[in-house]
Every structure is written in C-alpha cells, then in structure tokens.
Amino acid sequence: MTNKVNTVLYIGVTADLLRRVAEHKAEVNHGFTCVYKCNKLVYYESGDSIGDAIQREKQLKGWNRAWKDALVADFNPLWKDLSKDIGVTTELIAQVAADAKALQ
C-alpha cells in the first residue's frame, strides 16, 4: 500500500486481501496506514501458507526503498491503484466502515 503520491510504503500480511484493502480505504484502523494515508494498493503477492507470507513480509521489510520501488514498478509500472482490479468496491468499503463503527 502507498499514499496518493507514492512517497510512503506499507507492507503487511492478510488472509483476506479484499477486506484488508477496504479497511485501509475506510481508515478503520488508526495506525500507520491511516496516519500516512496509505490506501492505494500498488502491489500484492499470494502464497500457499501464512508462514510463507510472514517470512516474505519480513524479507520485503528488510529491503531498501529502491528495491521495493523496483519490485512495484515491475509489477505495476504506472503505480496505479489495483484495488478495483481485485474486486474492492465502494459498497465493500462502506460495509467495512459500517462494521467497524458497529464494533465501537
């Protein structure tokens, strides 16, 4: 995930990419991604196990910014928001926001 001008990168792991991206877009978690407005999906990977995903997350977090930028640029040369491409809709974002509000 990145912000509007691609200056901040967030790397995370999830078992439900659509929902997690919708959570970032709805700003329901008031942590790093909310503070830095990281709500644009520019890169993702899928894997077979959560253990492998966590290992890959740690690896990527250890990379320097130039390596991360090259990885994103190879996958998504225009750094466009891929959230709609994977199925995130405004309705899903609204539902995630409503669910979070109901839990407060």
N, C-alpha and C positions, 0 to 999 in steps of 0.2 A: 504494500500500500504506500502511496505517496500523497503529497499535498498538491494543490492546484498547479503550482509552478515547479514541481518535481525537485524540490530542494531538501525534503526530508523523506527518509525511507523507514518503513516499519516492516519487520519480518515476524511472522507468527505462524502458529500451527493450529489447525482446527479439523474436526471430523465432519463439519458441515460448512463448506465454503460459502454457499449462497447466504445462509443465515448470518455467518460472521461478517461478510461484506455488508449486508443490510444493517447489522448492528453498528458498524463503523459509519455508515452513511446516516443513520438515525442518531448517532452520537449518544448512544445509551450507556456506554462505559466511559466514565470521565477520567480516563488515564491518558497515556501518551498520545494515542491517535486522536483523541478529542482535543487535547491542548494544541497539537500541531496540525489539526485539520487534515489528517491522513485518511481520506475517504475515497481515494481513486485507486482502483485495482489495476496495476500495470503488469503484474507477473504472478504466476502461480504454478505449482507443481502438484502432481498427485502421486501417491505411493500406496504400497500394499499394507503397511503397518504403521501404527502410531509411533513405535520405537524408531523406525527408519525416518519418519518425518521429523521427530525431535532431534535426531542426530543431524539431519540435513539443515534444520533451522540453526543449530549451534554452529555448524560449519559456515553457513552464509553469514551469520552474525559476526564471525571472526574475519571475514573478508574486508578488504579496504573498499572505499567508496567507488573507486574506478572499476574494480572487478564487478561490483554489484551493478553499476551503471551499464557495463558491457553485457552482463547477463540479461538485463531487462531489454536493452536495445536489440540484442539478437532475437529475443522472443517477441518483442513489441516495438519495432523501430520508431514509431511515432509517439510512444508513451501514451497511447490513448487509454481511456477508461474502459476496461474489459468487462465491467460488471454486467452490463446489459447482454453482452455476448454469452455469458454463462447462465443467464436467466434471472438476474436480480431485477425486480420490477418496483415501480413506485408503490404498488399495493403491498408487496412484501416488506418494504422499508416502513410503510405506515403500520403494518401489523406488528412488526418487531418493536416499533416505538410504543404502540399501544400495550403490547405485552409487558414491556419494561415499566411503563407507567403503572400498570395494574399491580405489579410486584412491589411498588414503593409503599 
